[in-house]
């Protein structure tokens, strides 16, 4: 037996409308499901709410249940219970399609939110714009969050540089801490360059010692050069135009760092 959800909405304007009262809708949905051999799992309700509004408790609960339960059909007396204007229609259809759900409206035979309508081109265009807006909004919020973390001296995201690692357990939010196993490799990079004054020689020395990168590969000259100019090892955090004192422990002091910046990097 196929499982379905029911949805009932009665607005302040339609409470007195003949045939659309709460009990009338609920009973009609029950009778329809019984006649069609459908199992009515739950009926969600919005009482005294306009169909032009998107923010409705019952509708929100319905959409959440559809995404979590595996139920893929919503039985309504009429689609006017779900929406009363095109804007609401576009947004609600969009949310239903995201979870591969459909509507059964027993006052509108063979209604299907996936069927083509004359205004489909406009509706699809609006939905694409909404999706794009969502992506931009999310990216903007993420960027703002990363910048805020950087302001407070925390690494915003991404892989931790060799010598550090992300700590997730025992903390409220993930943070970068010293990797005691890999930190000596960083110190060796700086110390050996200070002595040898050649990235090529440092590379050969690291190979002899058997040191590997975070990915388990041998150090390239570029990887070594990037370590030598990475101010994160000084205890600083850089994000876009921000460069602030970090909350992580420095691995290198300023004197050593300044003395080991490769000549070509100083000139660039």
C-alpha positions as CSV (number, residue, x, y, z in Angstrom):
1,X,0.0,0.0,0.0
2,X,1.5,3.3,-1.1
3,X,2.1,5.8,1.7
4,X,1.0,9.4,1.4
5,X,0.8,12.6,3.4
6,X,-2.2,14.9,3.5
7,X,-2.2,18.7,3.7
8,X,-5.0,21.0,4.9
9,X,-5.0,24.8,4.9
10,X,-7.8,27.1,6.0
11,X,-7.1,30.8,5.7
12,X,-9.1,33.5,7.5
13,X,-10.8,34.3,4.2
14,X,-11.6,30.8,3.3
15,X,-12.9,29.6,6.8
16,X,-16.4,30.6,5.7
17,X,-16.0,29.3,2.1
18,X,-18.3,26.5,1.4
19,X,-16.5,23.2,1.1
20,X,-13.1,24.2,2.4
21,X,-13.4,24.0,6.1
22,X,-10.8,22.1,8.1
23,X,-13.0,19.1,8.9
24,X,-14.3,18.9,5.4
25,X,-10.8,18.8,3.9
26,X,-9.6,16.2,6.4
27,X,-12.5,13.9,5.9
28,X,-12.3,14.3,2.1
29,X,-8.6,13.3,2.2
30,X,-9.3,10.3,4.4
31,X,-12.2,9.1,2.1
32,X,-10.1,9.6,-1.0
33,X,-7.1,7.6,0.4
34,X,-9.4,4.8,1.5
35,X,-11.1,4.6,-1.9
36,X,-7.7,4.6,-3.8
37,X,-6.0,2.2,-1.5
38,X,-3.5,4.7,-0.2
39,X,-2.1,4.7,3.4
40,X,-2.5,8.2,4.9
41,X,0.5,8.5,7.3
42,X,-0.2,12.0,8.6
43,X,-2.1,15.1,7.7
44,X,-0.3,18.4,8.1
45,X,-2.3,21.6,8.8
46,X,-2.1,25.3,8.5
47,X,-5.1,27.0,10.1
48,X,-5.8,30.7,9.6
49,X,-2.9,31.2,7.2
50,X,-2.9,32.8,3.8
51,X,-2.0,30.7,0.8
52,X,0.2,33.6,-0.4
53,X,2.6,33.0,2.5
54,X,5.6,30.6,2.2
55,X,6.5,30.6,5.8
56,X,3.9,28.2,7.3
57,X,4.5,25.8,10.1
58,X,2.5,23.0,8.6
59,X,4.0,23.3,5.2
60,X,7.5,23.4,6.6
61,X,6.9,20.2,8.6
62,X,5.4,18.6,5.5
63,X,8.5,19.4,3.4
64,X,10.8,18.2,6.1
65,X,8.8,14.9,6.5
66,X,9.0,14.4,2.7
67,X,12.7,14.7,2.7
68,X,13.2,12.2,5.6
69,X,10.4,9.6,5.3
70,X,10.6,8.4,1.7
71,X,6.9,9.3,1.2
72,X,6.6,10.9,-2.3
73,X,2.9,12.1,-2.6
74,X,0.9,14.8,-0.9
75,X,-2.9,14.5,-1.1
76,X,-4.8,17.8,-1.1
77,X,-8.4,18.7,-1.9
78,X,-7.3,21.4,-4.3
79,X,-3.9,23.0,-5.1
80,X,-5.3,26.3,-3.9
81,X,-4.7,24.8,-0.4
82,X,-1.0,24.8,-1.1
83,X,-0.7,28.2,-2.9
84,X,-2.8,31.2,-3.9
85,X,-0.4,33.0,-6.2
86,X,2.3,32.3,-8.7
87,X,5.2,33.3,-6.4
88,X,4.2,30.8,-3.8
89,X,3.4,28.2,-6.4
90,X,6.9,28.5,-7.9
91,X,8.6,28.2,-4.6
92,X,6.5,25.3,-3.3
93,X,6.7,23.3,-6.5
94,X,10.5,23.9,-6.4
95,X,10.8,22.5,-2.9
96,X,8.6,19.5,-3.8
97,X,10.6,18.7,-6.9
98,X,13.8,18.8,-4.9
99,X,12.6,15.8,-2.9
100,X,11.0,14.1,-5.9
101,X,7.5,14.5,-4.5
102,X,4.2,15.1,-6.3
103,X,0.7,16.4,-5.5
104,X,-2.5,14.4,-5.8
105,X,-5.4,16.9,-6.0
106,X,-8.7,15.0,-6.2
107,X,-10.6,18.1,-7.4
108,X,-8.1,18.5,-10.3
109,X,-7.9,15.2,-12.1
110,X,-4.5,14.1,-13.3
111,X,-2.8,17.1,-11.8
112,X,1.0,16.8,-11.9
113,X,3.6,19.3,-10.9
114,X,6.0,17.9,-13.5
115,X,3.6,18.3,-16.4
116,X,4.3,21.1,-18.9
117,X,2.3,24.2,-18.7
118,X,2.1,27.3,-20.9
119,X,4.1,29.3,-18.4
120,X,6.7,26.6,-17.8
121,X,9.4,28.7,-19.5
122,X,8.9,31.6,-17.1
123,X,8.5,29.3,-14.1
124,X,11.7,27.4,-14.9
125,X,13.6,30.6,-15.4
126,X,12.4,31.8,-12.0
127,X,13.5,28.6,-10.4
128,X,16.9,28.8,-12.0
129,X,17.3,32.4,-10.7
130,X,16.2,31.2,-7.2
131,X,18.8,28.4,-7.3
132,X,21.5,30.8,-8.3
133,X,20.4,33.2,-5.6
134,X,20.6,30.4,-3.0
135,X,24.1,29.5,-4.1
136,X,25.2,33.1,-4.0
137,X,23.7,33.6,-0.6
138,X,25.4,30.5,0.8
139,X,28.8,31.5,-0.7
140,X,28.4,34.9,0.8
141,X,27.6,33.5,4.2
142,X,30.5,31.1,4.0
143,X,32.9,33.9,3.0
144,X,31.7,36.1,5.8
145,X,32.1,33.3,8.3
146,X,35.7,32.6,7.0
147,X,36.6,36.2,7.3
148,X,35.2,36.4,10.8
149,X,37.3,33.3,11.8
150,X,40.4,34.9,10.3
151,X,39.8,38.1,12.2
152,X,39.7,36.1,15.5
153,X,43.0,34.5,14.6
154,X,41.6,31.1,13.4
155,X,42.4,29.4,10.2
156,X,39.2,29.7,8.1
157,X,39.2,26.4,6.2
158,X,41.2,24.0,4.0
159,X,44.1,21.7,4.8
160,X,46.4,22.5,7.7
161,X,50.0,23.2,6.7
162,X,52.4,20.4,7.3
163,X,53.4,20.6,11.0
164,X,49.8,21.3,12.0
165,X,46.6,19.3,12.0
166,X,42.9,20.0,12.6
167,X,41.5,19.0,16.0
168,X,37.8,18.0,16.0
169,X,37.4,16.1,19.2
170,X,37.1,17.8,22.7
171,X,36.5,21.3,21.2
172,X,33.4,23.3,20.4
173,X,34.7,24.2,17.0
174,X,37.5,22.6,14.9
175,X,40.8,24.4,15.3
176,X,44.4,24.0,14.1
177,X,46.9,22.5,16.6
178,X,50.6,21.4,16.4
179,X,51.2,18.0,14.8
180,X,53.9,16.7,17.1
181,X,54.9,14.0,14.5
182,X,55.3,16.4,11.5
183,X,56.5,19.6,13.3
184,X,60.1,18.4,13.3
185,X,60.0,18.3,9.5
186,X,59.1,22.0,9.4
187,X,62.0,22.9,11.8
188,X,64.4,20.8,9.7
189,X,63.3,22.7,6.6
190,X,64.2,26.1,8.2
191,X,67.3,24.9,10.0
192,X,68.8,23.1,7.0
193,X,68.1,26.1,4.6
194,X,69.7,28.4,7.2
195,X,72.9,26.3,7.1
196,X,72.9,25.2,3.4
197,X,71.5,28.4,1.7
198,X,70.1,26.2,-1.1
199,X,66.7,24.8,-1.7
200,X,68.1,22.1,-3.9
201,X,70.5,21.0,-1.1
202,X,67.6,21.1,1.4
203,X,65.6,18.9,-0.9
204,X,68.4,16.3,-1.1
205,X,68.8,16.4,2.7
206,X,65.1,15.8,3.3
207,X,65.2,12.9,0.9
208,X,68.2,11.4,2.8
209,X,66.2,11.8,6.0
210,X,63.2,10.1,4.4
211,X,60.9,13.0,5.1
212,X,57.6,13.1,3.2
213,X,54.9,15.7,2.5
214,X,51.4,15.5,4.0
215,X,50.4,13.4,0.9
216,X,53.3,11.0,1.5
217,X,55.4,12.3,-1.5
218,X,59.0,13.5,-1.6
219,X,59.4,17.3,-1.2
220,X,59.7,19.3,-4.4
221,X,61.7,22.5,-4.4
222,X,58.5,24.4,-4.7
223,X,57.0,22.8,-1.6
224,X,60.1,23.6,0.3
225,X,60.1,27.2,-0.9
226,X,56.4,27.6,0.1
227,X,57.2,26.4,3.6
228,X,60.0,28.9,4.0
229,X,57.7,31.9,3.1
230,X,54.6,30.7,4.9
231,X,53.9,33.2,7.7
232,X,51.5,30.7,9.3
233,X,54.6,29.1,10.9
234,X,55.2,32.5,12.6
235,X,51.8,32.2,14.3
236,X,50.0,34.5,11.8
237,X,46.8,33.9,9.9
238,X,46.3,35.4,6.4
239,X,42.9,35.6,4.7
240,X,42.4,37.8,1.6
241,X,43.6,41.3,2.8
242,X,43.7,40.3,6.5
243,X,46.9,39.3,8.2
244,X,46.5,38.9,12.0
245,X,48.0,37.1,15.0
246,X,46.8,33.6,15.1
247,X,45.6,31.5,18.0
248,X,47.8,28.6,17.0
249,X,51.3,28.0,18.3
250,X,54.2,29.3,16.2
251,X,56.8,26.8,15.0
252,X,59.4,29.3,13.9
253,X,60.6,32.6,15.5
254,X,60.8,35.8,13.5
255,X,64.6,35.9,13.4
256,X,64.8,32.4,11.9
257,X,62.0,33.1,9.5
258,X,63.5,36.4,8.3
259,X,66.9,34.7,7.8
260,X,65.6,31.8,5.7
261,X,63.4,33.6,3.2
262,X,64.8,32.5,-0.2
263,X,66.6,35.4,-2.1
264,X,64.3,35.1,-5.1
265,X,61.2,35.4,-2.8
266,X,62.6,38.5,-1.1
267,X,63.0,40.2,-4.6
268,X,59.5,39.2,-5.8
